[in-house]
Structure formats: C-alpha cells, structure tokens
Amino acid sequence: MKAIAKIGNLISNNDKLMILRNLGRIMDIRVIDLEVDTGKLIFLYYSPIALEQVKQELWRIGYPIRHFKFLSTLCPNLQDDSSTETAFA
C-alpha cells in the first residue's frame, strides 16, 4: 500500500538523511520520496506492522508524523484523490 505522511520537525538535509537511514532498517517498507521543504514522506508499506514501525521510529528519533494519507494500490498516480483515506497520527 502507498502512504503519504506529513512529518514534523524536518528542517534540513541532515534530518532527511537521518530519517532515510533509520527507515531503511525497516524491512517491509520502501521510501519513494522525502521532501525537506514540505515535510512530505511518500512510501510503500507491505503490512500494518511495518506502518506502525514507521510511526514509532519517526516518533523515537524526533520527527513525529502529523497526518497520513493512504493511497489505494489500484490508483496509478498520486494526483487522483478519489480513492484516498486520511488519518491523523
């Protein structure tokens, strides 16, 4: 499944590198993009447990998730909002 998360406290490229390094240790996710200027993290996760691990790890290192947007795997592009669900972390 695809998710977009808005991350708090993301200021610099050093923050971005730390997040990418730590999330890279989680086996069942793949980071697609992390934008420093908007704080937007786009990633794929393969299980609900992996999603929880992402939330916990980001909170642990000081970059809490402000809210999520879940995208359907059937939706081929990120611009189609007809099949999304938003959740607050």
Order of alpha helices (4+ residues) and beta strands (2+ residues): beta-alpha-beta-beta-alpha-beta-beta
